[in-house]
């Protein structure tokens, strides 16, 4: 497997893990089991915009979609 393919698969796995984390966090918030301090810590550690673009591209590639030309800064 080429290095690029390994990178894409790793990014897809990371994206899926982050989505699962968001779903679990939303569930915990709905049921009132997350402290305010935890939410503030999460909000203070955002994902950079370029990482979001890279993860979206990796997800499309992981699902067999075509890669649109994307420039990362």
C-alpha positions in Angstrom: 0.0 0.0 0.0 1.4 3.4 -1.0 2.2 5.9 1.7 -0.5 8.3 0.5 -3.1 5.5 0.8 -1.9 4.8 4.3 -2.2 8.4 5.2 -5.7 8.7 3.7 -6.8 5.6 5.6 -5.4 7.0 8.8 -7.2 10.3 8.3 -10.5 8.4 7.6 -10.1 6.5 10.8 -9.4 9.7 12.7 -12.4 11.4 11.2 -14.6 8.5 12.2 -13.2 8.5 15.7 -13.9 12.2 16.0 -17.4 11.8 14.8 -18.0 9.0 17.3 -16.6 11.3 20.0 -19.0 14.1 19.0 -22.0 11.8 19.1 -21.0 10.5 22.5 -20.5 14.1 23.8 -23.8 15.1 22.4 -25.4 12.1 24.2 -23.7 13.1 27.4 -24.8 16.7 27.1 -28.4 15.8 26.5 -28.4 13.6 29.6 -26.6 16.2 31.8 -23.5 14.2 32.6 -20.8 16.6 31.3 -19.5 19.3 33.6 -19.2 22.9 32.5 -15.4 22.8 32.9 -15.2 19.9 30.5 -17.2 21.7 27.8 -15.0 24.8 28.2 -11.9 22.7 27.8 -13.3 21.2 24.6 -14.2 24.6 23.2 -10.8 26.0 23.9 -9.1 23.3 21.8 -10.6 23.7 18.3 -9.7 21.8 15.2 -7.8 24.0 12.7 -9.7 24.8 9.5 -7.0 23.1 7.3 -7.4 19.9 9.4 -11.2 20.1 8.8 -10.6 20.3 5.0 -8.0 17.5 5.1 -10.4 15.3 7.1 -13.3 16.0 4.7 -11.1 15.1 1.7 -9.9 11.9 3.5 -13.5 10.9 4.3 -14.5 11.4 0.6 -11.6 9.3 -0.5 -12.3 6.6 2.1 -15.9 6.3 0.9 -14.7 5.8 -2.7 -15.5 9.4 -3.8 -13.4 11.4 -6.2 -10.9 13.9 -4.8 -11.6 17.5 -5.8 -8.5 19.6 -6.2 -7.9 21.1 -2.7 -5.1 23.4 -1.7 -4.0 23.4 1.9 -2.2 26.4 3.4 
